[in-house]
């Protein structure tokens, strides 16, 4: 395009000079003006845009730095109906330690709003809850004050705009938690609450409320208690939350697996777009969706949607890998995927090479375990008991014992090949229980393929065999 502009301009030179001459303008001056315009045509458009974008970038950076709550709230509101982008922005808020308050029928507006030093979740981000429903809720709240219960809420809002599906989504996402902390109880009472509210609203329209005066108040005071049933378990509660929002908000099924994920050099799904095509990585996530197909050759393969805290990615599981891991794809446990990145126009995919549960990975992908003990308190009896514990968990994994003398010095002893262990949770728990602390703190991993090996980085460590110590084994 840049090469064509001068030719186009050159074709206009004669017309420009002729017009200038007709208007009595000095031709030398007119030619100089045209030369300036011709030169500008080659770069001026790009530079003007660069200047505009630079100004916008400056303004954006200033707002983000000095008004982070207002900036992030505005950004969240621009993606109210896009759950994928909301997840990324909510994660960014958490990383910046910006508190996101949960949705609440008594406090939330349609948009995300700044409340003090926090951002209140907007009801507009809840699935199946439209603008008309939220408008009715806000109107009822403004007219009669905060809602007191699910029954009273159902009576006061316009049930033509706030139907059962709307209220169910609000309960599942936690918007009624301030009134009824046990969400399962609120869901169980929903049908009765809606039926009672419909009767009251119908009577109100027919004039019966004015005849009987305080009928509505009596109904409210005598509303039945919520069913006395236990809450859903953590996974079920989060699943309901995801159904209502499109993502997990109050927690995540991967909570509690941070140590294991860190030990295996696991990559966040959000970072895959920046990875080099063909590189091998390790992912950990949940089976969000699975599509199984039969190839032209009659083999079975699958496309797995893997989900972690920061997003989703498609994992292609070809027939060989599929056959060896099919039994794992129906479980609810976190999956560990070893695979290669495949960058495409529509985004990145992962070609799976190996699939394990996170629990299996501890056993199959661990190169060595390290047990740290304070040297000043270790006795012969301790060592004899430790040997017995390790003997009960025989396997192929190397074991190291660290004798820590102080904060800066420790002796690292590699146990012989006769003492190899199976590095499962029962071994780690038994050693930790015996010594009363998290002494099995370093698990070195060597995943299948070119996954980097961990190593001990203490400058003052001394790796050796102590004859006095080894004699205990």
N, C-alpha and C positions, 0 to 999 in steps of 0.2 A: 504493500500500500504506500509506503514511504517513497518508493521510486516513481510511482505514478503521479503523485501530487505535483512535483515540479513541472511535468509535461502539461498537466491540466492548467496550471497557473501560467505557463509560458503561452498557451493558446489564448489567454485572456489579455496578454500584455498590449497587443495592438488596440483592442477595444478600449482598454483602460486609458491609454495614452490619447486615443482619438477623442474620447469623452472629456478628458482633462483639457485638451486643446480647445474644444468647443466651448468649455466653461472658462476659458481665459487663464488657465493655470500654466505656469511655467513648465515646459516639457522636461527639463532637467530635474526639477523638483518632483514632478509626477513620477518620473522613472525611478528616482531614489525611494519614493514612497512605495512603489510597486515592488522594488527589490526587497524592502523590509517585509512586506506582506508575504512575498514568495518564500523568504527564509523562515518566517514564522509558521507558514503552513506545514513545514517539514517536522516541527517538534512542538508547536504551541499547544495543540490539543492534549497531548500526553502530559505535558508539564502542568497545564491548568488542572487536569484531573489529579495529578500527583499532589499539587498544592492543596486541593480541596480535601483529598483523602488524608493528607498529613494533618490538616487542621482538625478533621473529625477524629483521627487517631489520638491527637493531643487532648481533645476535649473528653474522649472516652476514657483515656488513661487517667486524666485528672479526676473524673467522677468516680472511677473504680477505686482510686487511691484514697480519696477524701470522703466519699459517700458510698462505702461498699454495700451497706444494707439497701439503700435506695436503688443503687445500680443493679444489684443482683435481683431485687424484687421486680424491677422493670424488665430485666432479661427473662426471668421466669414467666412473667405475664405474656411475653411475646411468643412463648411456646406452650401455652396452656393445654392445647390439644395434642401435643407431640410428646408422648411419654418417654421416648428414647432421649430426646434433648433435655427433658426435665430431669431425668436420672443423672445425666452428666453435670447439669448445673447444680443440682442438690448435692452431689458429691463434691463439687468445687466449693460450695458453701461450707460443707463440713471440714474440708481440708483447710479452709481459711478461718475455721472455728466460729463461723456465723451460725447462730442457733436458729433452727427452723422449728417453729411451734406447730403442733399437729392441727389438723382440721377440727373445727368445733362449731356446732350449730349455733352456739350462743356468742361466738366471737369472730368467726371467719366472715369475710366478704366474698364477692365473686373472684376478685383478684388476690394475688399474694400481696400482703400489706405489711408495712414496717410498723412494729409495735415496740417502742422503747429500743432496746438493744437486740431485738430479734425480728424475725420475719414470720408472720402468721400464714399458714398454708391456706390457699384460696380454694373455695368450693368449686370453682370453675374447672379445676384439674381433676375432679372426681368423675369417673365414667357414669353415664346414664343420668347425670344431674345437669339439666339444661338451665339456660339463663332465666326462663320463666319460673322454674322451681326455686332457684336461689332468690329471685326477686320477691316471691311470696314469703319465703323464710325471713328475709330481712325486713319486709313490711310488717309481718306479725311480731317480730322481735322489737321493732320500733314502737308499735302500738301498745303492746302489753308487757314489755320487759323481757328478761331472760326466760327461756323455757325451763320448766321444772321437772319434766319427765317425758318419756316417750308418749304416754297417753295424752298429756296436756299439749305437747307439740302437735300431735296428729289432730287434735281438736281445733287448734288455732290457725294452722296453715290452710291454704286453699287446696283441698284434695283434688281439685280438677287439674292443678298444676304440679302438686307434690303427690305423686302416686306411690304405690307400694314399692315399685322398683327403685324409685329415687331414695326412699327412706332406707331400704335394704342396703343400697350402696353406701349411704352415709354411715350406717352402723358398722359395716364391714371395714371401712377405711378408718374408723376411730372417731368420727365426728360426734358421736354420742357418749364417748368415754367419760366426759365430765359429769354426765347424768347417770350413766349405767356402765360402770367399768368392765363388767363381764359381758362381752359382746354377744356371746351365744344366748344368754338370757334375753337380751333385747330382741334378737332375731326370733326367738321362740314366742315372744309376746307380741310381735308385730301384727300378726293377723287380727288378734283380739283388739289391739289398740286402734287399728284402722276401721274395724267394724263398729266399735263404739263411737269413734269420731264421726263416721259417716251418718250414724243415727242422730247424733247431737246436731250436726250441721244441717241435716234434713229437717229436724224439728225446728231449728232456728229459722230456716227459710219459711216454714209453714206458720210461724208465729207462736209456737208453743212455748218457747223460751220466755217471751214476754208475759204469757199467761201464768206460768209457774215460777217466775222470778228467778230464784237462785238455783234452778235445776242444774245448770251447767256446773256451778260451784259444788253442788252436792255430788254430782257425778265424779268430779275431779278428786274430791276428798275420799270417795269410796272406791277409787280405781283399784283393781286387783293388783297384788304384788307380782313381780316378775317371777317366772318359774325358777325354782331352786335347783338349777342344774350347773355342773362344773363348766368352766371355760374350756374352749378348744385347746389342744396342746399347742406348743409354740409353732410348730410347722404348719398346722391347720390354720392358726390365726394369721400367720404371715401369708398363706395361700389365699385366704379371703381378702386380705388387704391388697394383694397384688391383683386380684380379680376386680376390685373396685377402683384401683388407681392405675393399673398397668405396670406397677413396679412395687418393690418392697419399700416401706417407709420407716416403720418403728424398729426394724431389725432386719436380719438377713439369715437365711439358712446356713450360710457359710461362717456365721459368727461362731467363734470357738475353735476354728481351724487355722488361726493365724500362724501359729508356730510351725505347723506342718507345711503350710503353703510357703512360708519363708525358707524352710529347710530345703525345699525342692526347687528353688530358684524359679518360682512360678511367675508367669507374665500376666499382667492385667489385660483383659480383652480390649480395652480402649486403646492400648498402645500398639496393637497389631498392625494398624494402618501405616505405621512408621517403620515397620520391620522390612528387612531386605527379602526379596523374593527368594524362596528356596531355603531360608535359614531354618534350623530346627529349634523349636521352643517347647516349653512345658506349660500347659494350661490347667487350671482347676476350676470346675464349675458344676452347675446342675443341668440335668436334662430338661430343657424347657419345651422341646418338641422333637419328635422323631418321625421321619418318613422313610419307610422301607420300600424298596423297589426290586424288581427282578430284571436283570440285564438281558440283552439279546442272547447271551450264551446260557441263560438259565440260572445264573448265579444270583444270590441275594446280596444286596448292599444297602446302605442307608445314608441319609442326610440328617445329622444331628444338630439342633440349635442348642449351643452351649451358652449358659448364662452365668455371669459372676456379678459382683457388686456394681461394676461400671459399664456393663453392656452385654451384647450377645454377638455370637459369631457362628457361621455355618461350618460344621465339621463334616468332611466327606469321608465315609468309612467304606473302603473297598472290600470286596468279598472275603479276602484272606483275613483281614483284621476283624471284619464283621463276624465271621464264624467263630473266632476265638474269644470274642467279647460280647456276643449277643446276650448272654445271661446277665450282663451288668447293666444293660440299657433300660431295664425295667425297674431298677432299684431307685430309692430316693436318696441314697448316699451320694456325697460329692464324688465326681469323677475326675481322674487325672488323665489328661490326654497328652501324649508325646506325639508331635507331628511336625510337618513342615508348612511354612507359610506359602500360600499361592496368591500373588497379587493380581487382581483382575480389574477391568474397567469399573465394574459395579461395586468393587470393594474386595477386601481380603477374605480368603477362605483358609481352612486348615485341612491338610491331608493327613488323616490319622495313621500313625504307624503302630501305636500301642495304646490300649485303654485299660486302666486299672481303677479300682476304687482307691480313695485316699488311704484307707486302712491297709489295703494290699500293697500300696506303693511303699509304705514304711518298711515292709518286709523285703520286697523284691528289688528296691532301688537304693538300699542303704549299704554303703561300703564299710562303715565302721561306726561304733558307738564310743563315746568318751564319758567316763565316770570321774567326777571331780570330788576328791575327799580332802578334808583338812588334815595335813600330816601330823599335827600335834595331838590329835584325838584318835588317830587310827591305832587299833590294837591287833594283836594276833587273832583274838576272837572275832573281831570285825572282819578281818581278811578271810578267816575260815568260813564265816557265814556268807561273805560275798562270793567266795568260790563255790559254795553249795548252791547259791541262787543262780549263778551263771551256768552251773552244771545242769540245772533243771530246765534251762532254755537253750539247749544245744542247737546250733545251726551253722551257717557258713560265714557269718559276719565277724570281722576282726573286732577286738575289744582293746581299749586303752584305758589305763587308770592314771589320773592326774593327782599327784600328791602336792597340795598347795601349802607352801611354807609361810607365805605372806602375800600381800597384794600384788607383788611384782615378780615373784619367783615361784616356779612349780616344776616338779620333775614329772615327765611324761613317760610312762612305762607301757610298752606294747606287750600284751600277753601273748603267749606262745600259740602255735597252731592247734595245740590240744584243747585250748579254751576258745572256741568260736561259738557265737551265740545267734539266736534267732531274735532280731531286734523288733519284737512286737510290743504292743501296749502292755501286756501282762508283765514282761520283763522290766520295762521302765517303771511301771507302778510298784512292783515288788522291791526294786532297788531303792526307789524314792521313799517308800514306806519304812524300810528298814533303817535308813540313815536320817529320816525325818526332815528331808529337804529335797529340792529339785536338783539332785546331784547329776542326773543324766541330762546334761544341758546341751551337749554338742553332738549333733547327729550329722555326720558327713555323708553327702549323697553322691552317687555316681549313676545317673540315669542311663537308660539304654540310648546309645548314640553319643554324640559329642557334647555332653553336658559337662560343664566345667567342674572339676573336683574342688572341694573345700580344703583348706589346710589351716593349721594352727599358726596364728600370727604373733604370738607373744615373743618379743625379742629375748626375754630372759628364760624361755623354756629350755629345758635340757631333756632330750629324748634318749633314754638309756635303759639298760636292764640292771636293776638293783638285785644283787644276789640275795640280800636279806629278804627283800620283798618277794622275789620270784620263788623262793623256797616255800612260801606259803601256798603256792599253786602247783 
